[in-house]
Amino acid sequence: MAAFRYNKVNKETQSRWNASKENKRKMVEKLENLVRKSCLERTGKEPIGVEVW
């Protein structure tokens, strides 16, 4: 019975972890686009690279 409960908790934890990573990926993508757009507006050039972490 304890093994079943452990697996259930582990799956729930993995699910939350994956959801958190997906939210982070979306936010980073949004920030990268924002920085690229801002740079293009200010300088008229597309930035070579953008680092968001």
PyMOL commands that set and color helices and strands:
alter all, ss='L'
color gray80, all
select helices_A, chain A and resi 2-43
alter helices_A, ss='H'
color red, helices_A
deselect
rebuild
show_as cartoon
